[in-house]
Amino acid sequence: MMSDLLVYDQSILNPVLKIIIFIVFLATATVYLDARRQFGGRVLRVINLLFCFAVFMAVGALIRYFGDGLSFGFTPDLSMKWFQSLAYIVAVSCLILAGHQILILFRRKDT
């Protein structure tokens, strides 16, 4: 019984967890979108980058749910996994830039 849950191709956990991951990142994007109304200036730059991070992670998670896309027009050479990887690269780039903006925001000024 428990071993059936751990078989990747047959387990109900596989699609359920993929949907949960998408919903979590979508909710995170919604929180950042709401936070944009509360702040301005440099903090808004950080929030905008974190919002982009959450959106691209949600896009990557949604693409992951559909797999390689072979069943609806994609080929092994041009599978949806390429777009998933690109979405994750953009997301991580936004996260790195947000971290850099936080470093700039809280940098100590030597007097």
Biopython code that builds the backbone (N, CA, C, O; Angstrom):
import numpy as np
from Bio.PDB.StructureBuilder import StructureBuilder

atoms = [
    (1, "MET", "N", (0.827, -1.199, 0.000)),
    (1, "MET", "CA", (0.000, 0.000, 0.000)),
    (1, "MET", "C", (0.866, 1.255, 0.000)),
    (1, "MET", "O", (0.717, 2.117, -0.867)),
    (2, "MET", "N", (1.776, 1.359, 0.979)),
    (2, "MET", "CA", (2.630, 2.533, 1.067)),
    (2, "MET", "C", (3.573, 2.608, -0.120)),
    (2, "MET", "O", (3.872, 3.699, -0.605)),
    (3, "SER", "N", (4.046, 1.462, -0.595)),
    (3, "SER", "CA", (4.962, 1.461, -1.732)),
    (3, "SER", "C", (4.260, 1.926, -3.005)),
    (3, "SER", "O", (4.907, 2.469, -3.900)),
    (4, "ASP", "N", (2.932, 1.719, -3.099)),
    (4, "ASP", "CA", (2.186, 2.207, -4.265)),
    (4, "ASP", "C", (2.173, 3.734, -4.313)),
    (4, "ASP", "O", (2.168, 4.322, -5.394)),
    (5, "LEU", "N", (2.169, 4.366, -3.163)),
    (5, "LEU", "CA", (2.184, 5.824, -3.114)),
    (5, "LEU", "C", (3.515, 6.402, -3.575)),
    (5, "LEU", "O", (3.582, 7.559, -3.992)),
    (6, "LEU", "N", (4.567, 5.603, -3.502)),
    (6, "LEU", "CA", (5.889, 6.103, -3.835)),
    (6, "LEU", "C", (6.318, 5.802, -5.267)),
    (6, "LEU", "O", (7.408, 6.205, -5.672)),
    (7, "VAL", "N", (5.488, 5.103, -6.044)),
    (7, "VAL", "CA", (5.791, 4.845, -7.450)),
    (7, "VAL", "C", (5.411, 6.101, -8.234)),
    (7, "VAL", "O", (4.233, 6.444, -8.333)),
    (8, "TYR", "N", (6.408, 6.780, -8.786)),
    (8, "TYR", "CA", (6.226, 8.112, -9.377)),
    (8, "TYR", "C", (5.140, 8.147, -10.449)),
    (8, "TYR", "O", (4.274, 9.021, -10.426)),
    (9, "ASP", "N", (5.181, 7.207, -11.382)),
    (9, "ASP", "CA", (4.247, 7.234, -12.515)),
    (9, "ASP", "C", (2.827, 6.825, -12.152)),
    (9, "ASP", "O", (1.894, 7.120, -12.898)),
    (10, "GLN", "N", (2.645, 6.149, -11.019)),
    (10, "GLN", "CA", (1.332, 5.612, -10.682)),
    (10, "GLN", "C", (0.697, 6.246, -9.449)),
    (10, "GLN", "O", (-0.494, 6.057, -9.199)),
    (11, "SER", "N", (1.467, 6.981, -8.691)),
    (11, "SER", "CA", (0.982, 7.519, -7.429)),
    (11, "SER", "C", (0.055, 8.716, -7.637)),
    (11, "SER", "O", (0.282, 9.548, -8.516)),
    (12, "ILE", "N", (-0.979, 8.787, -6.823)),
    (12, "ILE", "CA", (-1.877, 9.935, -6.829)),
    (12, "ILE", "C", (-1.158, 11.175, -6.276)),
    (12, "ILE", "O", (-1.550, 12.307, -6.559)),
    (13, "LEU", "N", (-0.108, 10.947, -5.488)),
    (13, "LEU", "CA", (0.647, 12.068, -4.924)),
    (13, "LEU", "C", (1.327, 12.906, -6.000)),
    (13, "LEU", "O", (1.493, 14.114, -5.827)),
    (14, "ASN", "N", (1.721, 12.286, -7.104)),
    (14, "ASN", "CA", (2.430, 13.002, -8.163)),
    (14, "ASN", "C", (1.630, 14.201, -8.684)),
    (14, "ASN", "O", (2.113, 15.328, -8.578)),
    (15, "PRO", "N", (0.435, 14.009, -9.241)),
    (15, "PRO", "CA", (-0.297, 15.185, -9.736)),
    (15, "PRO", "C", (-0.791, 16.103, -8.620)),
    (15, "PRO", "O", (-0.854, 17.320, -8.792)),
    (16, "VAL", "N", (-1.141, 15.513, -7.476)),
    (16, "VAL", "CA", (-1.649, 16.330, -6.364)),
    (16, "VAL", "C", (-0.571, 17.289, -5.865)),
    (16, "VAL", "O", (-0.844, 18.473, -5.662)),
    (17, "LEU", "N", (0.637, 16.795, -5.667)),
    (17, "LEU", "CA", (1.718, 17.662, -5.191)),
    (17, "LEU", "C", (2.086, 18.727, -6.224)),
    (17, "LEU", "O", (2.417, 19.854, -5.859)),
    (18, "LYS", "N", (2.031, 18.378, -7.506)),
    (18, "LYS", "CA", (2.312, 19.369, -8.548)),
    (18, "LYS", "C", (1.278, 20.490, -8.531)),
    (18, "LYS", "O", (1.619, 21.657, -8.725)),
    (19, "ILE", "N", (0.032, 20.142, -8.301)),
    (19, "ILE", "CA", (-1.026, 21.166, -8.215)),
    (19, "ILE", "C", (-0.840, 22.012, -6.961)),
    (19, "ILE", "O", (-1.010, 23.231, -7.001)),
    (20, "ILE", "N", (-0.492, 21.369, -5.846)),
    (20, "ILE", "CA", (-0.281, 22.112, -4.593)),
    (20, "ILE", "C", (0.877, 23.099, -4.747)),
    (20, "ILE", "O", (0.782, 24.238, -4.290)),
    (21, "ILE", "N", (1.967, 22.675, -5.385)),
    (21, "ILE", "CA", (3.108, 23.568, -5.597)),
    (21, "ILE", "C", (2.690, 24.772, -6.428)),
    (21, "ILE", "O", (3.063, 25.901, -6.109)),
    (22, "PHE", "N", (1.919, 24.546, -7.494)),
    (22, "PHE", "CA", (1.431, 25.652, -8.320)),
    (22, "PHE", "C", (0.583, 26.614, -7.493)),
    (22, "PHE", "O", (0.748, 27.830, -7.589)),
    (23, "ILE", "N", (-0.319, 26.073, -6.685)),
    (23, "ILE", "CA", (-1.212, 26.914, -5.875)),
    (23, "ILE", "C", (-0.417, 27.719, -4.845)),
    (23, "ILE", "O", (-0.731, 28.883, -4.596)),
    (24, "VAL", "N", (0.600, 27.115, -4.251)),
    (24, "VAL", "CA", (1.413, 27.826, -3.261)),
    (24, "VAL", "C", (2.132, 29.016, -3.906)),
    (24, "VAL", "O", (2.138, 30.111, -3.344)),
    (25, "PHE", "N", (2.732, 28.812, -5.072)),
    (25, "PHE", "CA", (3.425, 29.923, -5.731)),
    (25, "PHE", "C", (2.444, 30.969, -6.251)),
    (25, "PHE", "O", (2.766, 32.157, -6.272)),
    (26, "LEU", "N", (1.267, 30.550, -6.667)),
    (26, "LEU", "CA", (0.245, 31.508, -7.090)),
    (26, "LEU", "C", (-0.220, 32.341, -5.901)),
    (26, "LEU", "O", (-0.417, 33.549, -6.029)),
    (27, "ALA", "N", (-0.394, 31.708, -4.754)),
    (27, "ALA", "CA", (-0.773, 32.443, -3.541)),
    (27, "ALA", "C", (0.340, 33.392, -3.113)),
    (27, "ALA", "O", (0.069, 34.504, -2.660)),
    (28, "THR", "N", (1.582, 32.960, -3.254)),
    (28, "THR", "CA", (2.719, 33.820, -2.933)),
    (28, "THR", "C", (2.735, 35.043, -3.836)),
    (28, "THR", "O", (2.977, 36.155, -3.368)),
    (29, "ALA", "N", (2.480, 34.851, -5.116)),
    (29, "ALA", "CA", (2.418, 35.982, -6.054)),
    (29, "ALA", "C", (1.296, 36.940, -5.661)),
    (29, "ALA", "O", (1.450, 38.156, -5.770)),
    (30, "THR", "N", (0.185, 36.402, -5.211)),
    (30, "THR", "CA", (-0.937, 37.238, -4.776)),
    (30, "THR", "C", (-0.561, 38.066, -3.553)),
    (30, "THR", "O", (-0.929, 39.236, -3.458)),
    (31, "VAL", "N", (0.169, 37.466, -2.621)),
    (31, "VAL", "CA", (0.609, 38.192, -1.427)),
    (31, "VAL", "C", (1.541, 39.328, -1.824)),
    (31, "VAL", "O", (1.400, 40.443, -1.321)),
    (32, "TYR", "N", (2.490, 39.066, -2.718)),
    (32, "TYR", "CA", (3.406, 40.116, -3.164)),
    (32, "TYR", "C", (2.660, 41.209, -3.935)),
    (32, "TYR", "O", (2.989, 42.390, -3.819)),
    (33, "LEU", "N", (1.665, 40.815, -4.715)),
    (33, "LEU", "CA", (0.876, 41.801, -5.447)),
    (33, "LEU", "C", (0.145, 42.717, -4.478)),
    (33, "LEU", "O", (0.060, 43.923, -4.707)),
    (34, "ASP", "N", (-0.376, 42.159, -3.412)),
    (34, "ASP", "CA", (-1.040, 42.968, -2.390)),
    (34, "ASP", "C", (-0.030, 43.840, -1.644)),
    (34, "ASP", "O", (-0.335, 44.979, -1.292)),
    (35, "ALA", "N", (1.166, 43.311, -1.403)),
    (35, "ALA", "CA", (2.199, 44.071, -0.686)),
    (35, "ALA", "C", (2.690, 45.263, -1.503)),
    (35, "ALA", "O", (3.185, 46.239, -0.940)),
    (36, "ARG", "N", (2.555, 45.189, -2.818)),
    (36, "ARG", "CA", (2.980, 46.311, -3.670)),
    (36, "ARG", "C", (2.196, 47.578, -3.349)),
    (36, "ARG", "O", (2.705, 48.683, -3.536)),
    (37, "ARG", "N", (0.986, 47.434, -2.876)),
    (37, "ARG", "CA", (0.157, 48.599, -2.544)),
    (37, "ARG", "C", (0.595, 49.258, -1.238)),
    (37, "ARG", "O", (0.283, 50.424, -0.995)),
    (38, "GLN", "N", (1.312, 48.521, -0.405)),
    (38, "GLN", "CA", (1.679, 48.997, 0.922)),
    (38, "GLN", "C", (2.998, 49.765, 0.959)),
    (38, "GLN", "O", (3.213, 50.592, 1.845)),
    (39, "PHE", "N", (3.879, 49.494, -0.002)),
    (39, "PHE", "CA", (5.236, 50.027, 0.073)),
    (39, "PHE", "C", (5.601, 50.792, -1.185)),
    (39, "PHE", "O", (4.945, 50.673, -2.220)),
    (40, "GLY", "N", (6.646, 51.568, -1.075)),
    (40, "GLY", "CA", (7.163, 52.311, -2.213)),
    (40, "GLY", "C", (8.676, 52.353, -2.151)),
    (40, "GLY", "O", (9.284, 51.735, -1.278)),
    (41, "GLY", "N", (9.279, 53.071, -3.063)),
    (41, "GLY", "CA", (10.727, 53.260, -3.067)),
    (41, "GLY", "C", (11.499, 51.989, -3.313)),
    (41, "GLY", "O", (11.132, 51.163, -4.148)),
    (42, "ARG", "N", (12.591, 51.847, -2.558)),
    (42, "ARG", "CA", (13.470, 50.689, -2.737)),
    (42, "ARG", "C", (12.817, 49.385, -2.306)),
    (42, "ARG", "O", (13.090, 48.331, -2.881)),
    (43, "VAL", "N", (11.964, 49.451, -1.308)),
    (43, "VAL", "CA", (11.271, 48.240, -0.868)),
    (43, "VAL", "C", (10.360, 47.732, -1.986)),
    (43, "VAL", "O", (10.202, 46.524, -2.164)),
    (44, "LEU", "N", (9.772, 48.642, -2.725)),
    (44, "LEU", "CA", (8.918, 48.246, -3.848)),
    (44, "LEU", "C", (9.721, 47.509, -4.918)),
    (44, "LEU", "O", (9.210, 46.585, -5.550)),
    (45, "ARG", "N", (10.971, 47.912, -5.123)),
    (45, "ARG", "CA", (11.826, 47.192, -6.087)),
    (45, "ARG", "C", (12.009, 45.736, -5.661)),
    (45, "ARG", "O", (11.930, 44.823, -6.482)),
    (46, "VAL", "N", (12.250, 45.538, -4.384)),
    (46, "VAL", "CA", (12.430, 44.175, -3.865)),
    (46, "VAL", "C", (11.137, 43.378, -4.029)),
    (46, "VAL", "O", (11.160, 42.226, -4.463)),
    (47, "ILE", "N", (10.019, 43.997, -3.682)),
    (47, "ILE", "CA", (8.729, 43.308, -3.791)),
    (47, "ILE", "C", (8.417, 42.982, -5.246)),
    (47, "ILE", "O", (7.897, 41.903, -5.532)),
    (48, "ASN", "N", (8.723, 43.886, -6.167)),
    (48, "ASN", "CA", (8.491, 43.616, -7.594)),
    (48, "ASN", "C", (9.313, 42.422, -8.068)),
    (48, "ASN", "O", (8.816, 41.584, -8.820)),
    (49, "LEU", "N", (10.553, 42.342, -7.636)),
    (49, "LEU", "CA", (11.388, 41.206, -8.022)),
    (49, "LEU", "C", (10.882, 39.906, -7.393)),
    (49, "LEU", "O", (10.896, 38.857, -8.038)),
    (50, "LEU", "N", (10.441, 39.973, -6.148)),
    (50, "LEU", "CA", (9.893, 38.778, -5.512)),
    (50, "LEU", "C", (8.572, 38.355, -6.157)),
    (50, "LEU", "O", (8.272, 37.165, -6.251)),
    (51, "PHE", "N", (7.788, 39.340, -6.598)),
    (51, "PHE", "CA", (6.556, 39.031, -7.326)),
    (51, "PHE", "C", (6.880, 38.301, -8.631)),
    (51, "PHE", "O", (6.246, 37.299, -8.963)),
    (52, "CYS", "N", (7.875, 38.812, -9.370)),
    (52, "CYS", "CA", (8.285, 38.144, -10.616)),
    (52, "CYS", "C", (8.792, 36.737, -10.333)),
    (52, "CYS", "O", (8.513, 35.804, -11.086)),
    (53, "PHE", "N", (9.547, 36.589, -9.233)),
    (53, "PHE", "CA", (10.023, 35.262, -8.825)),
    (53, "PHE", "C", (8.850, 34.308, -8.643)),
    (53, "PHE", "O", (8.856, 33.201, -9.182)),
    (54, "ALA", "N", (7.850, 34.733, -7.889)),
    (54, "ALA", "CA", (6.702, 33.864, -7.604)),
    (54, "ALA", "C", (5.915, 33.536, -8.868)),
    (54, "ALA", "O", (5.455, 32.408, -9.040)),
    (55, "VAL", "N", (5.758, 34.523, -9.755)),
    (55, "VAL", "CA", (5.012, 34.285, -11.007)),
    (55, "VAL", "C", (5.746, 33.267, -11.869)),
    (55, "VAL", "O", (5.130, 32.328, -12.372)),
    (56, "PHE", "N", (7.054, 33.440, -12.046)),
    (56, "PHE", "CA", (7.793, 32.496, -12.891)),
    (56, "PHE", "C", (7.893, 31.113, -12.257)),
    (56, "PHE", "O", (7.938, 30.113, -12.974)),
    (57, "MET", "N", (7.928, 31.037, -10.939)),
    (57, "MET", "CA", (7.900, 29.723, -10.289)),
    (57, "MET", "C", (6.542, 29.058, -10.495)),
    (57, "MET", "O", (6.469, 27.846, -10.698)),
    (58, "ALA", "N", (5.471, 29.843, -10.443)),
    (58, "ALA", "CA", (4.134, 29.292, -10.698)),
    (58, "ALA", "C", (4.028, 28.808, -12.141)),
    (58, "ALA", "O", (3.460, 27.747, -12.402)),
    (59, "VAL", "N", (4.574, 29.583, -13.079)),
    (59, "VAL", "CA", (4.560, 29.169, -14.494)),
    (59, "VAL", "C", (5.350, 27.876, -14.665)),
    (59, "VAL", "O", (4.897, 26.954, -15.344)),
    (60, "GLY", "N", (6.532, 27.807, -14.048)),
    (60, "GLY", "CA", (7.333, 26.580, -14.123)),
    (60, "GLY", "C", (6.612, 25.385, -13.522)),
    (60, "GLY", "O", (6.673, 24.281, -14.063)),
    (61, "ALA", "N", (5.929, 25.603, -12.406)),
    (61, "ALA", "CA", (5.181, 24.509, -11.770)),
    (61, "ALA", "C", (4.008, 24.066, -12.643)),
    (61, "ALA", "O", (3.711, 22.875, -12.729)),
    (62, "LEU", "N", (3.346, 25.017, -13.286)),
    (62, "LEU", "CA", (2.237, 24.666, -14.176)),
    (62, "LEU", "C", (2.738, 23.874, -15.384)),
    (62, "LEU", "O", (2.115, 22.894, -15.793)),
    (63, "ILE", "N", (3.857, 24.299, -15.944)),
    (63, "ILE", "CA", (4.441, 23.562, -17.072)),
    (63, "ILE", "C", (4.845, 22.160, -16.617)),
    (63, "ILE", "O", (4.676, 21.194, -17.361)),
    (64, "ARG", "N", (5.375, 22.048, -15.403)),
    (64, "ARG", "CA", (5.765, 20.731, -14.884)),
    (64, "ARG", "C", (4.559, 19.801, -14.770)),
    (64, "ARG", "O", (4.680, 18.595, -14.985)),
    (65, "TYR", "N", (3.410, 20.353, -14.436)),
    (65, "TYR", "CA", (2.204, 19.533, -14.334)),
    (65, "TYR", "C", (1.876, 18.867, -15.671)),
    (65, "TYR", "O", (1.435, 17.718, -15.703)),
    (66, "PHE", "N", (2.092, 19.587, -16.769)),
    (66, "PHE", "CA", (1.775, 19.048, -18.095)),
    (66, "PHE", "C", (2.886, 18.179, -18.668)),
    (66, "PHE", "O", (2.740, 17.641, -19.765)),
    (67, "GLY", "N", (3.971, 18.034, -17.961)),
    (67, "GLY", "CA", (5.044, 17.133, -18.389)),
    (67, "GLY", "C", (5.802, 17.659, -19.586)),
    (67, "GLY", "O", (6.078, 18.855, -19.684)),
    (68, "ASP", "N", (6.137, 16.764, -20.495)),
    (68, "ASP", "CA", (6.942, 17.164, -21.649)),
    (68, "ASP", "C", (6.107, 17.708, -22.799)),
    (68, "ASP", "O", (6.660, 18.276, -23.741)),
    (69, "GLY", "N", (4.784, 17.546, -22.745)),
    (69, "GLY", "CA", (3.897, 18.102, -23.759)),
    (69, "GLY", "C", (3.825, 17.308, -25.046)),
    (69, "GLY", "O", (3.290, 17.798, -26.040)),
    (70, "LEU", "N", (4.352, 16.087, -25.053)),
    (70, "LEU", "CA", (4.344, 15.279, -26.273)),
    (70, "LEU", "C", (2.930, 14.942, -26.733)),
    (70, "LEU", "O", (2.689, 14.762, -27.926)),
    (71, "SER", "N", (2.003, 14.858, -25.795)),
    (71, "SER", "CA", (0.640, 14.466, -26.146)),
    (71, "SER", "C", (-0.152, 15.597, -26.813)),
    (71, "SER", "O", (-1.230, 15.350, -27.355)),
    (72, "PHE", "N", (0.357, 16.817, -26.782)),
    (72, "PHE", "CA", (-0.372, 17.901, -27.440)),
    (72, "PHE", "C", (0.525, 18.805, -28.275)),
    (72, "PHE", "O", (0.410, 20.029, -28.215)),
    (73, "GLY", "N", (1.427, 18.195, -29.061)),
    (73, "GLY", "CA", (2.109, 18.937, -30.106)),
    (73, "GLY", "C", (3.585, 19.217, -29.930)),
    (73, "GLY", "O", (4.248, 19.600, -30.894)),
    (74, "PHE", "N", (4.121, 19.043, -28.749)),
    (74, "PHE", "CA", (5.550, 19.263, -28.577)),
    (74, "PHE", "C", (6.301, 18.013, -29.003)),
    (74, "PHE", "O", (5.741, 16.917, -29.004)),
    (75, "THR", "N", (7.554, 18.174, -29.362)),
    (75, "THR", "CA", (8.389, 17.061, -29.815)),
    (75, "THR", "C", (9.469, 16.787, -28.771)),
    (75, "THR", "O", (9.689, 17.607, -27.880)),
    (76, "PRO", "N", (10.143, 15.640, -28.875)),
    (76, "PRO", "CA", (11.245, 15.387, -27.931)),
    (76, "PRO", "C", (12.355, 16.451, -28.018)),
    (76, "PRO", "O", (13.020, 16.741, -27.024)),
    (77, "ASP", "N", (12.544, 17.024, -29.206)),
    (77, "ASP", "CA", (13.565, 18.066, -29.353)),
    (77, "ASP", "C", (13.120, 19.391, -28.760)),
    (77, "ASP", "O", (13.943, 20.150, -28.247)),
    (78, "LEU", "N", (11.834, 19.674, -28.825)),
    (78, "LEU", "CA", (11.293, 20.918, -28.288)),
    (78, "LEU", "C", (10.167, 20.553, -27.324)),
    (78, "LEU", "O", (8.985, 20.694, -27.637)),
    (79, "SER", "N", (10.568, 20.081, -26.143)),
    (79, "SER", "CA", (9.564, 19.689, -25.162)),
    (79, "SER", "C", (9.288, 20.853, -24.224)),
    (79, "SER", "O", (10.030, 21.835, -24.194)),
    (80, "MET", "N", (8.224, 20.729, -23.471)),
    (80, "MET", "CA", (7.861, 21.773, -22.513)),
    (80, "MET", "C", (8.874, 21.879, -21.375)),
    (80, "MET", "O", (8.905, 22.879, -20.659)),
    (81, "LYS", "N", (9.694, 20.855, -21.212)),
    (81, "LYS", "CA", (10.696, 20.890, -20.146)),
    (81, "LYS", "C", (11.701, 22.019, -20.366)),
    (81, "LYS", "O", (12.249, 22.559, -19.405)),
    (82, "TRP", "N", (11.944, 22.379, -21.634)),
    (82, "TRP", "CA", (12.817, 23.518, -21.924)),
    (82, "TRP", "C", (12.211, 24.801, -21.350)),
    (82, "TRP", "O", (12.916, 25.610, -20.746)),
    (83, "PHE", "N", (10.918, 24.979, -21.539)),
    (83, "PHE", "CA", (10.253, 26.182, -21.048)),
    (83, "PHE", "C", (10.182, 26.190, -19.519)),
    (83, "PHE", "O", (10.262, 27.246, -18.891)),
    (84, "GLN", "N", (10.034, 25.017, -18.936)),
    (84, "GLN", "CA", (10.063, 24.912, -17.477)),
    (84, "GLN", "C", (11.427, 25.354, -16.952)),
    (84, "GLN", "O", (11.507, 26.115, -15.987)),
    (85, "SER", "N", (12.482, 24.887, -17.576)),
    (85, "SER", "CA", (13.828, 25.271, -17.158)),
    (85, "SER", "C", (14.050, 26.773, -17.314)),
    (85, "SER", "O", (14.632, 27.411, -16.437)),
    (86, "LEU", "N", (13.591, 27.335, -18.420)),
    (86, "LEU", "CA", (13.729, 28.779, -18.638)),
    (86, "LEU", "C", (12.962, 29.575, -17.588)),
    (86, "LEU", "O", (13.455, 30.590, -17.096)),
    (87, "ALA", "N", (11.769, 29.125, -17.244)),
    (87, "ALA", "CA", (10.979, 29.812, -16.218)),
    (87, "ALA", "C", (11.701, 29.778, -14.872)),
    (87, "ALA", "O", (11.712, 30.772, -14.146)),
    (88, "TYR", "N", (12.303, 28.637, -14.540)),
    (88, "TYR", "CA", (13.033, 28.533, -13.279)),
    (88, "TYR", "C", (14.294, 29.395, -13.281)),
    (88, "TYR", "O", (14.647, 29.970, -12.251)),
    (89, "ILE", "N", (14.973, 29.493, -14.418)),
    (89, "ILE", "CA", (16.169, 30.347, -14.505)),
    (89, "ILE", "C", (15.795, 31.810, -14.304)),
    (89, "ILE", "O", (16.484, 32.534, -13.585)),
    (90, "VAL", "N", (14.700, 32.252, -14.938)),
    (90, "VAL", "CA", (14.251, 33.632, -14.756)),
    (90, "VAL", "C", (13.845, 33.861, -13.303)),
    (90, "VAL", "O", (14.152, 34.906, -12.730)),
    (91, "ALA", "N", (13.153, 32.886, -12.704)),
    (91, "ALA", "CA", (12.720, 33.015, -11.308)),
    (91, "ALA", "C", (13.910, 33.156, -10.370)),
    (91, "ALA", "O", (13.915, 34.025, -9.499)),
    (92, "VAL", "N", (14.907, 32.315, -10.540)),
    (92, "VAL", "CA", (16.080, 32.372, -9.673)),
    (92, "VAL", "C", (16.846, 33.673, -9.896)),
    (92, "VAL", "O", (17.385, 34.241, -8.946)),
    (93, "SER", "N", (16.901, 34.144, -11.124)),
    (93, "SER", "CA", (17.551, 35.433, -11.405)),
    (93, "SER", "C", (16.837, 36.557, -10.661)),
    (93, "SER", "O", (17.490, 37.435, -10.098)),
    (94, "CYS", "N", (15.520, 36.540, -10.653)),
    (94, "CYS", "CA", (14.753, 37.549, -9.908)),
    (94, "CYS", "C", (15.042, 37.453, -8.417)),
    (94, "CYS", "O", (15.161, 38.476, -7.743)),
    (95, "LEU", "N", (15.156, 36.243, -7.900)),
    (95, "LEU", "CA", (15.440, 36.060, -6.479)),
    (95, "LEU", "C", (16.831, 36.594, -6.126)),
    (95, "LEU", "O", (17.009, 37.232, -5.088)),
    (96, "ILE", "N", (17.807, 36.335, -6.984)),
    (96, "ILE", "CA", (19.163, 36.844, -6.753)),
    (96, "ILE", "C", (19.166, 38.373, -6.790)),
    (96, "ILE", "O", (19.785, 39.016, -5.944)),
    (97, "LEU", "N", (18.474, 38.948, -7.769)),
    (97, "LEU", "CA", (18.401, 40.412, -7.856)),
    (97, "LEU", "C", (17.686, 41.003, -6.644)),
    (97, "LEU", "O", (18.071, 42.066, -6.157)),
    (98, "ALA", "N", (16.660, 40.331, -6.159)),
    (98, "ALA", "CA", (15.958, 40.804, -4.958)),
    (98, "ALA", "C", (16.898, 40.779, -3.752)),
    (98, "ALA", "O", (16.904, 41.713, -2.950)),
    (99, "GLY", "N", (17.684, 39.723, -3.625)),
    (99, "GLY", "CA", (18.663, 39.659, -2.545)),
    (99, "GLY", "C", (19.682, 40.782, -2.643)),
    (99, "GLY", "O", (20.075, 41.364, -1.632)),
    (100, "HIS", "N", (20.108, 41.083, -3.859)),
    (100, "HIS", "CA", (21.041, 42.193, -4.072)),
    (100, "HIS", "C", (20.399, 43.526, -3.676)),
    (100, "HIS", "O", (21.043, 44.370, -3.053)),
    (101, "GLN", "N", (19.144, 43.705, -4.039)),
    (101, "GLN", "CA", (18.445, 44.932, -3.664)),
    (101, "GLN", "C", (18.305, 45.060, -2.143)),
    (101, "GLN", "O", (18.379, 46.161, -1.597)),
    (102, "ILE", "N", (18.105, 43.936, -1.474)),
    (102, "ILE", "CA", (18.023, 43.960, -0.003)),
    (102, "ILE", "C", (19.369, 44.347, 0.589)),
    (102, "ILE", "O", (19.430, 45.111, 1.552)),
    (103, "LEU", "N", (20.457, 43.818, 0.013)),
    (103, "LEU", "CA", (21.789, 44.211, 0.483)),
    (103, "LEU", "C", (22.010, 45.711, 0.316)),
    (103, "LEU", "O", (22.558, 46.361, 1.206)),
    (104, "ILE", "N", (21.591, 46.258, -0.808)),
    (104, "ILE", "CA", (21.715, 47.697, -1.042)),
    (104, "ILE", "C", (20.843, 48.473, -0.058)),
    (104, "ILE", "O", (21.259, 49.503, 0.472)),
    (105, "LEU", "N", (19.650, 47.980, 0.178)),
    (105, "LEU", "CA", (18.713, 48.668, 1.054)),
    (105, "LEU", "C", (19.224, 48.768, 2.489)),
    (105, "LEU", "O", (19.055, 49.798, 3.140)),
    (106, "PHE", "N", (19.839, 47.711, 2.974)),
    (106, "PHE", "CA", (20.272, 47.675, 4.365)),
    (106, "PHE", "C", (21.786, 47.823, 4.535)),
    (106, "PHE", "O", (22.324, 47.487, 5.591)),
    (107, "ARG", "N", (22.464, 48.313, 3.523)),
    (107, "ARG", "CA", (23.914, 48.501, 3.606)),
    (107, "ARG", "C", (24.230, 49.562, 4.653)),
    (107, "ARG", "O", (23.598, 50.617, 4.704)),
    (108, "ARG", "N", (25.205, 49.263, 5.472)),
    (108, "ARG", "CA", (25.629, 50.211, 6.487)),
    (108, "ARG", "C", (26.437, 51.323, 5.840)),
    (108, "ARG", "O", (27.256, 51.091, 4.951)),
    (109, "LYS", "N", (26.190, 52.502, 6.297)),
    (109, "LYS", "CA", (26.974, 53.637, 5.830)),
    (109, "LYS", "C", (28.010, 53.960, 6.896)),
    (109, "LYS", "O", (27.670, 54.331, 8.020)),
    (110, "ASP", "N", (29.264, 53.815, 6.532)),
    (110, "ASP", "CA", (30.341, 54.111, 7.466)),
    (110, "ASP", "C", (30.465, 55.622, 7.623)),
    (110, "ASP", "O", (30.569, 56.358, 6.642)),
    (111, "THR", "N", (30.452, 56.064, 8.863)),
    (111, "THR", "CA", (30.569, 57.513, 9.118)),
    (111, "THR", "C", (31.836, 57.845, 9.867)),
    (111, "THR", "O", (32.091, 59.013, 10.162)),
]
sb = StructureBuilder()
sb.init_structure("model")
sb.init_model(0)
sb.init_chain("A")
sb.init_seg("    ")
for serial, (resi, resn, name, xyz) in enumerate(atoms, 1):
    if name == "N":
        sb.init_residue(resn, " ", resi, " ")
    sb.init_atom(name, np.array(xyz, "f"), 0.0, 1.0, " ", f" {name:<3s}", serial, name[0])
structure = sb.get_structure()
